[in-house]
Amino acid sequence: MEKKHKQRLEEKFGDLLHDKNIVILNIEDNYRYMDEELIQILTVSVNPYLGIRDE
């Protein structure tokens, strides 16, 4: 998610999101579906928010 995506969500669903934590990962939208590099970036970026530690 980029800042512009968060802004769109807030514009559309602002009342529902006021007490939610929205994480911006700043991953550009220039990858193809199931791109291995994107999967690796997502795994590394999201794991801390899920409580998963790198091994």
Contacts in CASP RR format, 6 or more apart in sequence:
PFRMAT RR
TARGET T0000
AUTHOR 0000-0000-0000
METHOD contacts of the structure
MODEL  1
MEKKHKQRLEEKFGDLLHDKNIVILNIEDNYRYMDEELIQILTVSVNPYL
GIRDE
1 22 0 8 1.000
1 23 0 8 1.000
1 24 0 8 1.000
1 25 0 8 1.000
1 27 0 8 1.000
2 24 0 8 1.000
2 26 0 8 1.000
2 27 0 8 1.000
2 28 0 8 1.000
2 29 0 8 1.000
3 24 0 8 1.000
3 26 0 8 1.000
5 24 0 8 1.000
6 22 0 8 1.000
6 24 0 8 1.000
9 17 0 8 1.000
9 22 0 8 1.000
10 17 0 8 1.000
23 49 0 8 1.000
25 42 0 8 1.000
25 45 0 8 1.000
25 46 0 8 1.000
27 38 0 8 1.000
27 41 0 8 1.000
27 42 0 8 1.000
27 45 0 8 1.000
31 37 0 8 1.000
31 38 0 8 1.000
32 38 0 8 1.000
44 54 0 8 1.000
47 53 0 8 1.000
47 54 0 8 1.000
END
